[in-house]
Amino acid sequence: MAGNSFGSIFKLTTFGESHGAAIGGIIDGCPAGLELDMEAIQNDLNRRKPGQSEIVTQRKEPDTVEFLSGLFEGKTTGTPIGFIIKNANQKSKDYSHIKHVYRPSHADYTYEKKYGIRDYRGGGRSSARETACRVVAGAIAKQVISSIEIHAFTSSVGDIFLEKPYQALDFSKIESNIVRCPDAEVANNMIERIKSIRKEGNTIGGTVTCVIQNVPVGLGEPVFDKLHAELGKAMLSINAVKGFEYGSGFCGAKMTGTEHNDLFNKDGSTKTNLSGGIQGGISNGMDIYFRIAFKPVATIIQKQNALDSEGNIVEMQGKGRHDPCVVPRAIPIVEAMAALVLVDFYLLNKMYN
């Protein structure tokens, strides 16, 4: 299987399945001599882990990371960093009913047709559980680029939107509620919506907004390796993501050039930043901001038609423990993938400057 690695200089390769013994990864290219804040790494994992609140899947996993290599006396050695996260609460029997059934909107059908075999227990390698490995690597990447601040938050659930611009938000309030929206009133409405959807045995989608501040000028390349292109690739590689827009995004398509152009100030900053901190594929020193759309989780606890391996349309119903809305747990994943993109370009710049 190809496509298990991300990055070129700071490279993460992940392994493992949802219901295997463990998931894990190898990080190559991390600079030597970095004193890692282990508490910060585990904290990001805790923000992603299942069972953390009443509006997420109730699978109970401690998600404790164990480092196997690349560290000595708490500092990175410059050699590959190996780590594992043991799976402690698998309930594989919850998936026995879909052993020969392709669930709607899952990877079951395409995976089996491509490889001739699939691990039906929780989606196997296709499971979003793999993203825990990305969070570990992203937490380390954040410490390499510690001057850069990355803040992601829930900006919508279904048709409930956080209307305020990000400049009017207090990012310190993101973790003050279980939906991770920095506006208490909007957060409460989102939480109630997710609870009601869960009672119906249904799921709902939403969006995550990410703001990156203190980015130096010059990250990204002007042709194929544009900064926004790599951010888009990173975000679209996350399970359940259906869309990515940065800066003015699709709203920019409605505007004229005189309305949309970012006029310069004398210090090189711009008056509007509709470019979203990126011009010509290269960071310009302004805030980078983008939004990611997440679909409703495909597993619903309602009866629906599905295709089986014999070509028959059969009736099935989801079982087990699933997120009614994936967005709250996606926040640290979005931050991690953003950090992995930025650290790669940061290290590339150091090589050539």
N, C-alpha and C positions, 0 to 999 in steps of 0.2 A: 504494500500500500504506500503510495506517495502522499505528500502533503501533510506530514506530521511535524514539520518545522516551520518556525516563523522568525524572520530577521536575517540579517547578513553578517553583521559584526557581533552584536549581542544577539545570539541565536538561541531560541528555545525549541527543544524537541520534547514532545509529550508522549506518554504511553499509558496503557491501561484501559479498562472497560468499567462501565457503571457497576456491574455486579461481580467483577473480578476481585482478587485479593487486595489490590491496591491500584491507585493511579499515581503518576509521578512524572518527573521531567529531568532533563539535563540542560543546563544553561552553559553555553560556551561563549567566551569573549568578555566576561565580566572583568573589569579592571582589578588588579591586585591591590591589597592594602585597604580595602573598604571595610570599615567596622560596621557590621550589620546590626540593625535594630530588630531583634527577633520578635519583640513585642508588637512592633508595627506590622511585620509580616503576618503574624497570627491574627492581629486585629482585622486586617483586610480579609483574611480567610473567614473569620467569624461573621463579617458583614455579608459574605456570599453563602455561607453554609445553610443547609436545609434545617427546618425545625426551629428557626429563630423567632417566629411570631405566629399569630393565629391566621395570617393571610398568606402564608407560604406553605409548601409541602411539609408534611409532618414527619418525613424521614429523619431519623435522629442520627446524625453523623457528627462526631467531634471535630473532624477535619483538622487534625493536628499534624503539622508538617514535620517530617524527620529529615534532616540533612545527612547525606552519606559521604559527601566528598566536597572538595573545593574550599574548605574552611579550616583555619587553624587558629586557635585561641580567639575565636569570634571574628576573625578577619578573613576576607577573601584572599586566596593565594594566586589567582589568575588562571588556575586550572579549572576544568569542567566542574560545575556545581551540580551534584546529583541529589535528588530529593524524592521522597515518597509520601503519599497520604493514604493511609490504610482505610479500606472500606469496612465499616463495622456493623452496618445495619441493613444488609441486603435482605430483601424478601422476594427471591426469584420466583416463588410460586405465584406471586401476583401476576406474572406474565405468561404462565403456562397456557392460558386460554388463547393467546395470540401466536403460539408457536408456528402455526401454519396459516396465519392471517396477516395481511398487510394493512396496517392501520392508516386511515385517511390522513394525508398531509404529514406523515412521518417519512423517515428515510428507509423504512423496511423494504419496500418494493425495489427502489433503485439500488440499494446496497446489495440485496441478494442477486439481482440481475447482473450487477457489475462483477461481484466477487464469487458468486455461486454458493455462498454461505453467509449466514448472519447470526449474531448473538442476539436473540430476541429478548433477553433479560434486561429490561430498562433501556433498550436501544444499543447496548454494548458500547462500541467505540463512538457511535453517533450521539450518545447521550451528552446532555449539557453538563454532566458531572465532570467531564474533561476540563471544563473551564476553571476548575479550582487550581489546576496546574498553572494556568495563565496568570491567575491572581498572585501566586507565589512569585513568579518571575517578574510580574509587573511591580510588585511591592519592592523587590530588589532594584529594579530599574528606577523607581522613584527616588531611591536613596543615592543612585549614581548622579541623577539630575536634580538634586535636592532643592536647588534654587527655583525650579519651575513648579508652579502650583497647578494641580489638576483637580477640578471639582465637577462631579457628575451628580445629577439629581433627577427625580421623576418630574416630568413636566406635563404629562397627561396620562389619564387612565380612561379608556373609552372616550366619551364625549366631555369629560371633565378636564379642563385645561387650566394650567397656571398661566394667567394672562400677563403678569408683570414681566418686564424685561429683566434679564439676569443682573443688570447693573443695580437694580432696586432690591435685590435679594441679599439676605445674610446667610452666607454659605455655612456658617457655624451651626445653623439650625437644621441642616440636612439630616443629621442623625438624631434629631429630637423626636422623630415619630417613625413608626414601622414601615411607612410607605416611602420614606426618604424624599419628601417634598418640603422645601424650606418655607412654606407658607402654611401655618397651622390650620386655618379654616379650609383651604383647598385640600390639604392632606386628609382632614376628617371626612370630607365628601368622597375622596378617593377610597379611603378605607371602607366606608359603608358600602360603596359600590362593589368593591371586591368581595366583601362578605356576602352580599346578596347574590352575586354571581356564583359564589361557591355553593350556597344553599341550593341553587338550581342544578348543581352538577355541571356547570358550564364554566367557560373561561373568558377572559377579556384581554385585549391588547393595550398598548400605550406607547409613550415616547420617553426617551431619556435625553436630556440636554447636558452637554459637557462644555465646560469653560476652562481653558488653559491660559494661565497668566505667567508673566515674567519669562516669556520665550525669547531667546536672543534672536537677533536678525541673522538670517543666513542658513536656517535649517531647511533641507529639501533641495532637490535638483530640478533644473528647468525643463527637462524633456520627459522621459518615461518615469522617473522616480520623484514625481511631484509630491510635496508633503501632503496635500489634500488627497491625492490618489492613494497614498499609502495608508492614511487614516481611514479612507473609505474601505479599502481592502480589509484592514484590521477589524473594523466594525461589522462589515458584512460577513466576516468569518465567524461571528458569534451566533450561536443557535437562536433561531426565531427572529433574527433581524430581517426586515423587509425593505428598509430604505435608509439612506444617509444623505444629509444635506449640510453644507457648511456656509457660514456667512449669511447672505441674504437668501441663499438656497433657491427654491422654486418661486419664492416671491419676487426674486430678481427678474424672472422672466416676464413679469407684468410691467416692468419699469422702463423708462427711457434712459439713455446714456447720461443725460444731464442730471437725472434723479439718482442714478446709481453710482456714478464715479466718486471715488474716495479722494477728495481734494487734500493736498498736503498742508501740514503746518510747517513752520520753519525748522522744527526739531526732527522732522522726518516722520512724525506721527501723522495720522489722517483725521479728518474732521468727523467722519461717520463710521468707518470700519465696516462697511457692507461687504468688504472682501473677506471678512472673517479672519483677519490676521495673516492671510496668505496671498501673495501676489506673484504670478508667474511660477507657481509651484514652490515658492520660497517664503519662509516666515519673514514678516516685516517688523516684528517687535510689538505689534498690537496684540490684544487678546485674540486667541483662536477660540471660536465657538462653533459647535455643530450639534445637530439633532439626529437621533436614531429612532426608527420606528420598529417596534416589536409586535409581531402578530399574536393573536390569542394562542395559548398553549394548545397543541393539537389533541392531547388526550382529554376527553370530556367524559364525565360519569353519566352519560346518557346513551341510550341505544341508537346505533347508526349502522348503515350498511357499509360493508367492507369486502374486499376481494380476497379470496383464499388462494393457496398455492396450486389448487386444482382448476382455477379459473371460474369458480363459482362466486356469486354475490351472496354473502352471508350476513346475518345480524350479529353485531358485537357490542359490547359495552366496556368502557374503560374501568379498570380496577386499580387499586394501590393508592399511592400517595403522590399527588401532583400539585403543582402550583396553579391556583386559579388565575394568577397574573404574574408573569415572570419578571416584570419591570423592577420591583424593589430589590430583588437579589441580583439584578443585572448591573446595578450601579458600580460595584467594585470591579466587575469584569470590564466595563467600558473604560474605567480609569486605568486598569492594568494594560489593556491593549493600546490605549493612547500613550502610556509610558513606554511601552516596548517600541513603538514607532519613533518616539522622540529620542530615546536613548541611542537607537541605531544611528540616526542622523547626527546626534551630538558627538558620538564617537567617530563617525566619518569625518566630521568637520575638524576634530582634533588631529586626525591623521594627516590632513592636507593643509592645516594652518599652523 
